[in-house]
Amino acid sequence: MPFYDLTCKNNHEQIDVLLKLGERPPCPICGEATSTLWRASSNVITDDIPGGLEIRHGICNEDGTPRKYYSKSEIVKEAKRKGYSVGTDVPYKPPKNTLYFT
């Protein structure tokens, strides 16, 4: 069952209401019919890392100095190039050199 944000014509809002598909209960405050309140989603996970992420071990610069990465895909590409297993690429029992990203 999905969660919905609901509103009525009197602008009463109900946030994260768990409903069956197609179910629309009346407003608990005034009893008016409710409709889905559509909002801009902020749940988009981007690839970029604002400001960068400094890595000091494993996938740092060849001379051992820290390296700054500005995207998750850039980190994954470098980890694979250096022979590390990344995230879901690993079997059930992960090897010793494994990096996880969410």
Order of alpha helices (4+ residues) and beta strands (2+ residues): beta-beta-beta-beta-beta-alpha-beta-beta
